């Protein structure tokens, strides 16, 4: 079962990413190390597999 977009955003914020805003349903997150990632979709929407994969990679990179 896919996770919700709100869960991905919560994980990013816990990892130190900051929401830099966006247009419409897009949110741009930036980490102090310079990593950037965009999350799209309403908070209640199911996350797409590529979104989950991208978020996991970004969090992994931020912890190196």
C-alpha positions in Angstrom: 0.0 0.0 0.0 1.5 3.3 -1.0 2.2 6.0 1.6 0.5 9.3 1.6 2.2 12.5 0.3 1.9 14.0 3.9 4.0 11.1 5.2 6.8 11.8 2.7 6.8 15.4 3.6 7.0 14.6 7.3 10.0 12.3 6.6 11.8 15.1 4.7 11.2 17.6 7.5 12.5 15.2 10.1 15.7 14.7 8.0 16.3 18.5 8.0 14.7 19.6 4.7 12.9 22.9 4.7 9.8 23.7 2.6 10.7 26.6 0.2 7.2 26.9 -1.2 6.0 26.1 -4.7 3.1 26.6 -7.1 -0.1 24.7 -6.9 0.3 21.3 -5.4 4.1 21.3 -5.8 6.4 21.8 -2.8 10.1 22.5 -3.0 12.3 21.3 -0.2 15.9 22.2 0.4 18.5 20.7 2.8 21.3 22.8 4.3 23.8 20.6 2.5 22.3 21.9 -0.8 20.1 19.0 -1.8 16.8 19.8 -3.4 13.7 17.7 -4.0 10.2 18.5 -5.2 7.1 16.8 -4.0 3.8 17.1 -5.9 0.3 16.1 -5.0 -2.3 16.9 -2.4 -1.5 15.8 1.1 -4.2 13.1 1.1 -3.0 11.6 -2.2 -1.2 8.3 -2.5 2.5 8.8 -3.3 3.7 7.5 -6.6 6.5 4.9 -6.5 9.0 7.3 -8.1 8.2 9.9 -5.4 8.9 7.4 -2.6 12.2 6.4 -4.3 13.3 10.0 -4.8 12.5 10.9 -1.2 14.4 7.9 0.1 17.5 8.8 -2.0 17.4 12.4 -0.9 17.2 11.5 2.7 20.0 9.0 2.3 22.2 11.6 0.6 21.5 14.1 3.4 22.8 11.7 6.0 26.2 11.2 4.4 
